[in-house]
Amino acid sequence: MPSTCPPALALSRSRRTPALQRITRRAAPWRRICLAAPFVLALILPAARAHADDLPSFVHDGQLTLCTNPTLPPMTFVNGSDTNALAGMDIDLARRLAAYWHVPLVPQTMDFEGLFPSLSAQRCGMVISGVLRQAGRLRNYDAVAYLDSSVVAVARVGTPKIRTMADLSGQTVAVQSGTSYAAQIERENDRLRAAGRLPIILQQYPTEDQVVQQVLIGRAHAFVSQDVELYYRQKQLGGKVTIILTPDYADFHQFAVYIRKDAHDTELLQTAIDDLTRQGELSAMARKWGISGDHQSVFTDRKASSRFDFATFFSALFSTAFLKGAALTLVIAILSHLTAIIISVPMAMKLNGRDSIVRRLLGLYVAIFRGAPTLLQLLFIWNALPQFFPIFREHWFTPFLATWLSLSVNESAYQVEINRAALRAVDPGQVLAADALGMTTAQTYRHVIFPQALRIALPPTINEFISLLKTTSLASVISLQELLAVTQIQVARTFQFTEYYAAALVYYLAMVFFFLFLQKRIERRFVWADRDKASADAA
C-alpha cells in the first residue's frame, strides 16, 4: 500500500536539515499514525467490504425505499393531520429494517393497486403494506413473513353468525380492489354454482375505508378483511359491526415483506426478520398497535352514535392538510391546462391545414388520448413508462411531474378540438382582407384570427378547465397529496366519512363556483354586443 505520510516524515535522518528536524520532532505523533495507517486500513477495509456484502441489493444509493398504502390502519396510515406523518406496524418494521442495515428509510405512499407495479418498476426496494404471503404472488416476487393474522367476515351489529362462507350465497360482500379476497370469493362462487346455489355478489372498492362504509350504510351485507385491522378499529367500529365468521384460508395467515426475486436478498431479509423476532421487537410492535386477539371482545352488539360531528367537519375545513391539498389541486389543474393550451394551438393550426403525414399523426395523437381513459393514462405514465425508459425511475420523476405530464397530454387532445373549431369559425374573408392590407401570416393570426377565435373558444375552454379541476382527483392513485387523497387518508384514520367528505365538497364547490363566476365575467368582456354594457358595469 503506498504511503500517505507527508514527504518530510518519510526522509531519512541523514537528509534532514536542522530546521527540518525541528518540524519532524513536532510531527512525531502524526508520523506514528502514518506508519500505523496501512495496518489500520488493512483491518477496516475488509470489514467495510463485509458490511457492503451484507446489504441487500434493494438498498440502493445508500437508502431503503418503501412502497406502502397509507389507508390501511394499523399497518400503514397517517396518524394525524400531517399527511407525511406515517405510522403503523409496517412503518415501524420498515424503520427498524433501515436501522438494521444502517441506511435511511424513504417511504413512498400510493394506491394499493400500484404497490407491485411500482416494485417491478424499481421505484422502491420493498413493499410492506398489510400484504398477505400468498402462492400467487410468490411466482413473481419473493416474500418473508413477519406477522400472523386471520381473515374475517364482518357485518353490521346484530347480524347472525354463519358457519361457512357458503352461507353468504346470494348476499353482497365488499372487498378492497387489488387484494386477493376477490379471487378467494370467486373460488367460493365456483363451488356454489357447482352446487346449484346463488353466487356471492362481489363489490370491489379502491380503499379499505370505502369497503367498510358499504356495510355501515347497508349497501353490502358483509365485508372481508384481516382481524388485525378490526382489533385496531375497536373505538370506531366496536359498536357498529361484528365478526360473523373466521374462515380458515391457508393463504390468509401471514403478512409479508415483498421484494423483487433474488435469493441472496431474500436470505438477508429473512435473517433480519429472524433477528428482530428473536429480540422481541416484532411482538413489541404488535402490542404497541393493539393487534392481538385479546381485543376481539370489543365487537359486541351495542349501538353506536352516528350523528354528524360538526367539530370534526370544521376542524377538517380549516386544517392545514386540506388547505394544502386544495392548493395543490388548483396548481396542478392550472399548470396542466396552460401546458395543454400551449401544445394544442400549433396542433390545431396544423390540423386545419393541408393533408400531410404530420397532420395524420396529429390526428392519431388526438384519437388515442381522447379514447383512452384518463386514469389509465396516468397509471401507464407512472407505472409502465419506467419499464421502457429507466430514467423515469429516478427520484426526480415525482407524482407531481407524472400527473402534470399525464393531464397535460390528455387535456391537449380535447383542447385542440376546441381550438380547431374556433379557428375554423373565423370568416375566411377576414384572412383575405388581411392579405389585401399587406399583413404577413404572423400578423394575420395575431391581429385578426386569434382575437376572434379567442372569443369563440373561451367558454368551452373554461368549461374544460372546470372538468380538469375535478379530474385531478385521479392523481390520488399515484400518491399525489391533492384534496381527495388528503380526504381519503383522514377517512381511513377516523372512519368519519360524512364529515371529511363534506369538507372536501366545500373546497371543490368553492373552486368551481369561483371559475364559473370568472367565466361569466370574461364572456361578457368578449361578447361584442355587450362590450358597452360590460364597460358600464365595470365603471
C-alpha positions as CSV (number, residue, x, y, z in Angstrom):
1,M,0.0,0.0,0.0
2,P,1.6,3.4,-0.9
3,S,2.4,5.7,2.0
4,T,0.1,8.6,2.8
5,C,2.5,10.3,5.2
6,P,3.9,13.8,4.4
7,P,7.2,13.6,2.4
8,A,9.2,15.3,5.2
9,L,8.3,12.5,7.6
10,A,9.5,9.9,5.2
11,L,13.0,11.3,4.8
12,S,15.9,9.6,6.4
13,R,17.7,11.3,9.3
14,S,20.9,11.9,7.3
15,R,18.9,14.0,4.7
16,R,17.1,16.3,7.2
17,T,18.3,19.8,7.8
18,P,18.2,21.3,11.4
19,A,15.0,23.2,10.6
20,L,13.5,20.1,9.1
21,Q,14.5,18.1,12.2
22,R,12.6,20.5,14.4
23,I,9.5,20.1,12.2
24,T,9.9,16.4,12.3
25,R,10.0,16.3,16.1
26,R,6.8,18.3,16.3
27,A,5.2,15.9,13.8
28,A,6.3,12.8,15.6
29,P,2.7,11.8,16.7
30,W,1.5,12.1,13.1
31,R,4.5,10.1,12.0
32,R,3.3,7.2,14.2
33,I,-0.2,7.5,12.9
34,C,1.0,7.5,9.3
35,L,3.2,4.4,9.9
36,A,0.3,2.6,11.5
37,A,-2.2,3.7,8.8
38,P,-1.6,0.8,6.4
39,F,-2.2,-1.7,9.2
40,V,-5.4,0.1,10.4
41,L,-6.7,0.3,6.8
42,A,-6.0,-3.4,6.3
43,L,-8.3,-4.2,9.2
44,I,-11.1,-1.6,8.3
45,L,-11.4,-2.2,4.6
46,P,-12.3,-6.0,4.8
47,A,-14.9,-5.1,7.5
48,A,-16.4,-2.4,5.2
49,R,-16.5,-4.8,2.3
50,A,-18.1,-7.4,4.5
51,H,-20.8,-4.9,5.6
52,A,-21.4,-4.0,1.9
53,D,-21.9,-7.7,1.2
54,D,-24.4,-7.9,4.0
55,L,-26.6,-5.2,2.4
56,P,-29.4,-6.5,0.1
57,S,-29.3,-5.2,-3.5
58,F,-32.6,-3.4,-3.0
59,V,-30.8,-1.0,-0.6
60,H,-30.0,1.4,-3.5
61,D,-28.0,4.6,-3.4
62,G,-27.5,4.2,0.3
63,Q,-31.2,4.3,1.2
64,L,-34.1,1.8,1.7
65,T,-37.2,2.8,-0.3
66,L,-40.6,1.5,0.7
67,C,-43.9,1.3,-1.2
68,T,-46.9,1.4,1.0
69,N,-50.6,2.4,1.1
70,P,-51.4,5.0,3.8
71,T,-55.0,3.9,4.2
72,L,-54.6,0.6,6.0
73,P,-54.6,1.1,9.8
74,P,-53.0,-0.3,11.8
75,M,-50.4,-1.5,9.3
76,T,-49.8,1.8,7.5
77,F,-51.7,5.1,8.0
78,V,-51.4,8.8,8.6
79,N,-51.6,9.4,12.4
80,G,-52.9,12.9,12.5
81,S,-53.5,15.9,10.2
82,D,-49.9,15.9,8.7
83,T,-50.1,13.7,5.6
84,N,-46.4,13.0,5.8
85,A,-46.6,11.6,9.3
86,L,-46.8,7.9,8.5
87,A,-47.4,5.4,11.4
88,G,-48.3,1.8,12.0
89,M,-46.9,-1.6,12.4
90,D,-45.5,-1.7,8.9
91,I,-43.9,1.7,9.2
92,D,-42.2,0.7,12.5
93,L,-40.9,-2.5,10.8
94,A,-39.6,-0.7,7.8
95,R,-37.8,1.9,10.0
96,R,-36.3,-0.9,12.1
97,L,-35.1,-2.7,9.0
98,A,-33.5,0.5,7.7
99,A,-31.8,0.9,11.1
100,Y,-30.7,-2.8,11.0
101,W,-28.9,-2.1,7.7
102,H,-27.7,1.4,8.8
103,V,-29.4,3.3,6.0
104,P,-32.2,5.9,5.9
105,L,-35.8,4.9,5.0
106,V,-37.6,6.7,2.2
107,P,-41.3,5.8,2.2
108,Q,-43.4,6.3,-0.9
109,T,-47.2,6.2,-0.5
110,M,-49.6,5.2,-3.2
111,D,-52.8,3.4,-4.1
112,F,-52.8,-0.3,-3.1
113,E,-53.1,-1.4,-6.7
114,G,-49.9,0.5,-7.6
115,L,-47.7,-1.3,-5.0
116,F,-46.5,-4.2,-7.0
117,P,-46.2,-2.4,-10.4
118,S,-44.0,0.2,-8.6
119,L,-41.9,-2.6,-7.1
120,S,-41.5,-4.1,-10.5
121,A,-40.6,-0.7,-11.9
122,Q,-37.9,-0.4,-9.2
123,R,-39.5,2.7,-7.7
124,C,-38.9,1.1,-4.4
125,G,-36.9,-1.8,-2.8
126,M,-39.7,-3.4,-0.9
127,V,-43.5,-3.5,-0.3
128,I,-44.8,-3.5,3.3
129,S,-48.4,-2.6,3.4
130,G,-50.5,-5.3,5.1
131,V,-50.0,-7.6,2.2
132,L,-50.5,-11.4,2.7
133,R,-48.0,-14.0,1.8
134,Q,-49.6,-16.0,-1.0
135,A,-48.6,-18.5,-3.6
136,G,-49.9,-16.5,-6.5
137,R,-47.7,-13.5,-5.6
138,L,-44.6,-15.7,-4.9
139,R,-44.5,-16.6,-8.6
140,N,-43.3,-13.1,-9.4
141,Y,-41.9,-11.8,-6.1
142,D,-40.1,-13.1,-3.0
143,A,-41.7,-12.6,0.4
144,V,-40.7,-13.0,4.0
145,A,-43.5,-13.3,6.6
146,Y,-43.4,-11.2,9.8
147,L,-46.9,-11.3,11.4
148,D,-49.6,-13.9,11.8
149,S,-53.2,-13.0,11.0
150,S,-56.6,-14.4,10.0
151,V,-59.2,-13.4,7.5
152,V,-62.6,-12.4,8.9
153,A,-66.1,-11.7,7.5
154,V,-67.7,-8.7,9.2
155,A,-71.3,-7.4,9.1
156,R,-73.4,-4.8,10.9
157,V,-74.1,-5.3,14.5
158,G,-77.0,-7.7,15.2
159,T,-76.2,-9.9,12.1
160,P,-76.3,-13.6,13.0
161,K,-73.0,-15.5,12.8
162,I,-72.6,-18.0,10.0
163,R,-70.8,-21.3,9.8
164,T,-69.1,-21.1,6.3
165,M,-68.7,-18.6,3.5
166,A,-71.3,-20.6,1.5
167,D,-73.9,-19.1,3.9
168,L,-73.3,-15.8,2.2
169,S,-74.9,-17.2,-1.0
170,G,-76.9,-14.5,-2.8
171,Q,-75.6,-11.8,-0.4
172,T,-73.5,-8.8,-1.3
173,V,-69.9,-8.8,0.0
174,A,-67.5,-5.9,-0.3
175,V,-63.7,-6.2,-0.6
176,Q,-60.8,-3.9,-1.4
177,S,-59.8,-4.0,-5.1
178,G,-56.3,-5.3,-5.9
179,T,-56.4,-7.7,-2.9
180,S,-56.7,-11.5,-3.0
181,Y,-60.1,-11.5,-1.3
182,A,-61.9,-11.2,-4.6
183,A,-60.1,-14.2,-6.0
184,Q,-61.0,-16.3,-2.9
185,I,-64.6,-15.3,-3.1
186,E,-64.7,-16.3,-6.8
187,R,-63.4,-19.7,-5.8
188,E,-66.3,-19.9,-3.3
189,N,-68.7,-18.9,-6.1
190,D,-67.4,-21.7,-8.3
191,R,-68.3,-24.2,-5.6
192,L,-71.7,-22.5,-5.0
193,R,-72.5,-22.7,-8.8
194,A,-71.5,-26.3,-8.9
195,A,-73.9,-27.0,-6.0
196,G,-76.7,-25.1,-7.9
197,R,-76.7,-22.2,-5.4
198,L,-76.6,-18.5,-6.0
199,P,-73.1,-17.0,-6.0
200,I,-71.9,-14.3,-3.6
201,I,-72.4,-10.8,-5.1
202,L,-68.9,-9.2,-5.1
203,Q,-68.3,-5.5,-4.9
204,Q,-64.8,-4.0,-5.0
205,Y,-63.7,-0.6,-3.8
206,P,-60.3,1.1,-4.0
207,T,-59.7,1.7,-0.3
208,E,-60.4,-0.3,2.9
209,D,-62.4,2.5,4.4
210,Q,-64.8,2.6,1.4
211,V,-65.3,-1.2,1.8
212,V,-66.3,-0.8,5.4
213,Q,-68.5,2.1,4.6
214,Q,-70.6,-0.1,2.3
215,V,-71.6,-2.2,5.2
216,L,-72.2,0.7,7.6
217,I,-74.7,2.3,5.1
218,G,-76.3,-1.0,4.4
219,R,-75.3,-1.4,0.7
220,A,-73.3,-4.6,1.4
221,H,-74.3,-7.4,3.8
222,A,-70.6,-8.0,4.9
223,F,-67.0,-7.2,4.1
224,V,-63.9,-9.3,4.2
225,S,-60.7,-8.1,5.9
226,Q,-58.0,-9.2,8.3
227,D,-58.6,-9.5,12.0
228,V,-55.7,-7.1,13.0
229,E,-57.4,-4.2,11.4
230,L,-60.7,-4.9,13.2
231,Y,-58.9,-5.2,16.5
232,Y,-57.2,-1.8,15.9
233,R,-60.5,-0.1,14.9
234,Q,-62.3,-1.0,18.1
235,K,-63.1,2.6,19.0
236,Q,-64.6,3.4,15.6
237,L,-66.3,0.1,14.8
238,G,-66.7,-1.7,18.1
239,G,-70.4,-0.7,18.4
240,K,-71.3,-0.8,14.7
241,V,-70.0,-4.1,13.3
242,T,-69.5,-7.7,14.5
243,I,-67.4,-10.6,13.2
244,I,-69.7,-13.2,11.8
245,L,-67.1,-15.7,10.5
246,T,-63.4,-16.5,10.7
247,P,-62.8,-18.8,7.7
248,D,-59.6,-20.9,7.7
249,Y,-57.9,-20.0,4.4
250,A,-54.3,-21.3,4.0
251,D,-53.1,-18.2,2.1
252,F,-54.5,-15.7,4.6
253,H,-52.5,-16.4,7.7
254,Q,-49.3,-14.2,7.4
255,F,-48.4,-10.7,6.4
256,A,-45.1,-10.5,4.5
257,V,-42.4,-8.1,3.2
258,Y,-42.3,-8.4,-0.6
259,I,-39.1,-7.7,-2.7
260,R,-38.1,-8.5,-6.3
261,K,-36.9,-12.0,-6.8
262,D,-33.4,-12.5,-5.6
263,A,-32.3,-15.5,-3.4
264,H,-29.4,-13.6,-1.7
265,D,-31.7,-10.6,-0.9
266,T,-34.4,-13.0,0.5
267,E,-31.8,-14.7,2.7
268,L,-30.6,-11.4,4.1
269,L,-34.2,-10.2,4.7
270,Q,-35.1,-13.4,6.4
271,T,-32.1,-13.1,8.7
272,A,-33.1,-9.6,9.6
273,I,-36.7,-10.6,10.4
274,D,-35.4,-13.6,12.4
275,D,-33.1,-11.3,14.4
276,L,-35.9,-8.8,15.2
277,T,-38.3,-11.7,16.1
278,R,-35.7,-13.2,18.4
279,Q,-35.1,-9.9,20.1
280,G,-38.8,-9.5,20.8
281,E,-39.1,-6.3,18.7
282,L,-41.9,-7.6,16.4
283,S,-44.1,-8.7,19.3
284,A,-43.5,-5.3,20.9
285,M,-44.7,-3.6,17.8
286,A,-47.8,-5.8,17.7
287,R,-48.6,-4.9,21.3
288,K,-48.0,-1.2,20.6
289,W,-50.6,-1.2,17.9
290,G,-53.1,-3.4,19.7
291,I,-53.4,-6.1,17.1
292,S,-53.5,-9.2,19.3
293,G,-56.5,-11.5,19.6
294,D,-57.2,-10.2,23.1
295,H,-59.1,-7.2,21.6
296,Q,-61.8,-9.3,19.9
297,S,-64.1,-8.8,22.8
298,V,-64.8,-5.2,21.7
299,F,-67.1,-6.4,18.9
300,T,-70.3,-6.6,20.9
301,D,-73.9,-5.9,19.9
302,R,-74.2,-2.4,21.3
303,K,-75.4,0.5,19.3
304,A,-73.1,3.4,18.5
305,S,-74.0,7.0,17.7
306,S,-73.9,8.1,14.0
307,R,-74.6,11.8,14.3
308,F,-72.8,14.3,12.2
309,D,-69.8,15.7,14.1
310,F,-69.6,19.4,13.4
311,A,-66.4,19.8,15.3
312,T,-64.7,17.3,13.0
313,F,-66.2,19.0,9.9
314,F,-64.9,22.5,10.9
315,S,-61.6,21.1,12.0
316,A,-61.1,19.5,8.6
317,L,-62.4,22.5,6.8
318,F,-59.8,24.9,8.3
319,S,-57.0,22.3,8.6
320,T,-53.6,22.9,7.0
321,A,-53.8,19.5,5.3
322,F,-57.0,20.4,3.5
323,L,-55.7,23.8,2.6
324,K,-52.5,22.4,1.1
325,G,-54.5,19.7,-0.7
326,A,-56.8,22.2,-2.3
327,A,-53.9,24.4,-3.2
328,L,-52.1,21.5,-4.9
329,T,-55.3,20.6,-6.7
330,L,-55.6,24.1,-8.1
331,V,-51.9,24.4,-9.0
332,I,-51.8,21.1,-10.9
333,A,-55.0,21.9,-12.8
334,I,-53.8,25.4,-13.8
335,L,-50.4,24.2,-14.9
336,S,-51.8,21.2,-16.8
337,H,-54.3,23.3,-18.6
338,L,-51.9,26.1,-19.6
339,T,-49.5,23.4,-20.9
340,A,-52.3,21.8,-22.9
341,I,-53.3,25.2,-24.4
342,I,-49.7,25.8,-25.5
343,I,-49.4,22.4,-27.0
344,S,-52.8,22.5,-28.7
345,V,-52.6,25.8,-30.5
346,P,-50.0,24.9,-33.1
347,M,-51.6,21.4,-33.4
348,A,-54.9,23.0,-34.2
349,M,-53.3,25.2,-36.8
350,K,-51.7,22.2,-38.4
351,L,-54.8,20.1,-38.3
352,N,-56.7,22.9,-40.2
353,G,-54.0,22.9,-42.9
354,R,-53.4,20.7,-45.9
355,D,-53.3,17.0,-45.7
356,S,-49.9,15.6,-44.8
357,I,-48.2,12.9,-42.8
358,V,-47.8,15.3,-39.8
359,R,-51.5,16.1,-39.9
360,R,-52.4,12.4,-39.9
361,L,-50.0,11.7,-37.0
362,L,-51.5,14.6,-35.0
363,G,-55.0,13.2,-35.7
364,L,-53.8,9.8,-34.4
365,Y,-52.5,11.5,-31.3
366,V,-55.8,13.2,-30.6
367,A,-57.7,10.0,-31.2
368,I,-55.5,8.0,-28.8
369,F,-55.5,10.4,-25.9
370,R,-59.2,11.1,-26.3
371,G,-60.1,7.4,-26.5
372,A,-58.0,6.1,-23.6
373,P,-59.4,6.7,-20.0
374,T,-57.5,9.4,-18.1
375,L,-56.9,7.1,-15.2
376,L,-55.3,4.5,-17.5
377,Q,-53.0,7.1,-19.0
378,L,-52.0,8.3,-15.5
379,L,-51.2,4.8,-14.4
380,F,-49.3,4.0,-17.6
381,I,-47.1,7.0,-17.3
382,W,-46.4,6.4,-13.6
383,N,-46.0,2.6,-13.6
384,A,-45.4,1.4,-17.2
385,L,-43.2,4.2,-18.5
386,P,-40.2,3.3,-16.2
387,Q,-40.3,-0.2,-17.7
388,F,-39.4,1.3,-21.1
389,F,-37.3,4.2,-20.0
390,P,-35.3,3.6,-16.8
391,I,-34.7,7.3,-16.4
392,F,-38.3,7.7,-15.2
393,R,-37.4,5.5,-12.2
394,E,-35.2,8.3,-10.8
395,H,-36.3,10.4,-7.8
396,W,-36.8,13.5,-9.9
397,F,-39.8,11.9,-11.6
398,T,-42.3,12.7,-8.8
399,P,-46.0,12.1,-8.6
400,F,-46.5,15.8,-9.3
401,L,-44.5,15.6,-12.5
402,A,-46.2,12.4,-13.6
403,T,-49.6,14.0,-13.0
404,W,-48.6,17.2,-14.8
405,L,-47.4,15.2,-17.8
406,S,-50.4,12.9,-18.0
407,L,-53.1,15.6,-17.6
408,S,-51.3,17.9,-20.0
409,V,-51.2,15.5,-22.9
410,N,-54.7,14.2,-22.1
411,E,-56.2,17.7,-21.9
412,S,-54.3,18.9,-25.1
413,A,-56.2,16.2,-27.1
414,Y,-59.5,17.8,-26.0
415,Q,-58.3,21.4,-26.2
416,V,-57.0,21.0,-29.7
417,E,-60.6,20.3,-30.9
418,I,-61.9,23.4,-29.2
419,N,-59.1,25.5,-30.8
420,R,-59.5,23.9,-34.2
421,A,-63.3,24.6,-34.2
422,A,-62.7,28.2,-33.1
423,L,-60.1,28.9,-35.8
424,R,-62.4,27.4,-38.5
425,A,-65.3,29.6,-37.3
426,V,-63.4,32.8,-38.2
427,D,-64.7,34.1,-41.6
428,P,-62.2,33.3,-44.4
429,G,-63.0,36.8,-45.7
430,Q,-61.1,38.2,-42.7
431,V,-57.9,36.4,-43.9
432,L,-58.4,37.8,-47.5
433,A,-58.9,41.3,-46.1
434,A,-55.7,41.0,-44.1
435,D,-53.8,39.8,-47.2
436,A,-55.2,42.8,-49.1
437,L,-53.8,45.1,-46.4
438,G,-50.4,43.5,-46.8
439,M,-50.3,41.7,-43.5
440,T,-47.9,38.8,-43.0
441,T,-49.2,35.4,-41.9
442,A,-48.0,36.1,-38.4
443,Q,-49.7,39.5,-38.3
444,T,-52.9,38.0,-39.7
445,Y,-53.0,35.4,-36.9
446,R,-52.0,37.8,-34.2
447,H,-54.3,40.7,-35.1
448,V,-57.2,39.1,-37.0
449,I,-57.7,35.4,-36.4
450,F,-56.6,34.8,-32.8
451,P,-58.7,37.6,-31.3
452,Q,-61.9,36.4,-33.0
453,A,-61.1,32.7,-32.3
454,L,-60.4,33.5,-28.6
455,R,-63.9,34.9,-28.2
456,I,-65.3,31.6,-29.6
457,A,-63.0,29.2,-27.7
458,L,-63.2,30.9,-24.3
459,P,-66.5,29.5,-22.9
460,P,-65.7,25.8,-23.8
461,T,-62.1,26.3,-22.6
462,I,-63.2,27.4,-19.2
463,N,-65.7,24.5,-19.1
464,E,-62.9,22.1,-19.9
465,F,-60.7,23.6,-17.2
466,I,-63.5,23.1,-14.6
467,S,-63.7,19.5,-15.7
468,L,-60.0,19.1,-15.4
469,L,-60.1,20.6,-11.9
470,K,-62.2,17.7,-10.8
471,T,-60.2,15.2,-12.8
472,T,-57.1,15.9,-10.7
473,S,-58.7,13.7,-8.0
474,L,-57.5,10.7,-10.1
475,A,-53.9,11.6,-9.1
476,S,-54.6,10.2,-5.6
477,V,-53.9,6.7,-7.0
478,I,-50.2,7.6,-7.5
479,S,-49.9,9.2,-4.1
480,L,-50.1,12.9,-5.1
481,Q,-51.4,14.5,-1.9
482,E,-54.1,16.5,-3.6
483,L,-57.5,17.3,-2.0
484,L,-59.1,13.9,-2.5
485,A,-56.0,12.0,-1.3
486,V,-55.9,14.0,1.9
487,T,-59.6,13.3,2.4
488,Q,-59.2,9.5,1.9
489,I,-56.2,9.4,4.3
490,Q,-58.2,11.2,7.1
491,V,-61.3,9.0,6.5
492,A,-59.1,5.9,6.7
493,R,-57.8,7.1,10.0
494,T,-61.0,8.1,11.7
495,F,-63.9,6.4,9.7
496,Q,-65.8,9.7,9.9
497,F,-66.9,9.6,6.3
498,T,-69.5,12.2,6.1
499,E,-67.6,15.0,7.9
500,Y,-64.4,14.7,5.8
501,Y,-66.3,14.2,2.5
502,A,-68.4,17.3,3.3
503,A,-65.3,19.4,4.0
504,A,-63.8,18.3,0.6
505,L,-67.0,19.0,-1.1
506,V,-67.0,22.6,0.2
507,Y,-63.5,23.1,-1.2
508,Y,-64.4,21.7,-4.7
509,L,-67.6,23.7,-4.9
510,A,-65.8,26.9,-3.8
511,M,-63.2,26.5,-6.6
512,V,-65.7,25.6,-9.2
513,F,-68.1,28.4,-8.4
514,F,-65.2,30.9,-8.5
515,F,-64.3,29.8,-12.0
516,L,-67.9,29.8,-13.1
517,F,-68.2,33.4,-11.9
518,L,-64.9,34.2,-13.7
519,Q,-66.2,32.6,-16.8
520,K,-69.3,34.8,-16.9
521,R,-67.3,38.0,-16.4
522,I,-64.9,37.1,-19.1
523,E,-67.6,36.1,-21.6
524,R,-69.3,39.4,-21.2
525,R,-66.0,41.2,-21.9
526,F,-65.5,39.3,-25.1
527,V,-69.0,39.4,-26.5
528,W,-69.0,42.4,-28.9
529,A,-72.7,43.1,-28.5
530,D,-72.3,43.5,-24.7
531,R,-69.0,45.4,-24.7
532,D,-70.6,48.8,-23.9
533,K,-72.7,47.2,-21.2
534,A,-69.7,45.4,-19.7
535,S,-67.8,48.7,-19.7
536,A,-70.7,50.4,-17.9
537,D,-70.9,47.7,-15.3
538,A,-67.1,47.9,-14.7
539,A,-67.4,51.6,-14.2
